[in-house]
Amino acid sequence: MTEHGEEQAVALASVLGVIEFDHVLTSPALRARRTCELSGFGDVAAECADLTEWDYGDYEGRRSSDIRKDRPDWNVYQDGCPGGESVRM
């Protein structure tokens, strides 16, 4: 996380702290767990593998709209990503 991102996460603590949550989930990604900690939920957040980000492979860092310039009908959930994650189980 950047310093600015950490500052934003800390600022969330006062906003989210007044809300009572039944569950707090986080992806296994270090930055997601760090965000939970900084926003005051590190001790109650449960890690959920289903929240893990996709491996976009060759498409990493590209916007969907830019990918569709080359592949107009592309859909990550149907087509996956070359060099990255497949939709096949």
Summary of the structure (lengths in Angstrom):
residues: 89
radius of gyration: 16.7
end to end distance: 30.8
largest distance: 46.0
contacts: 196
relative contact order: 0.14
helix: 45%
strand: 4%
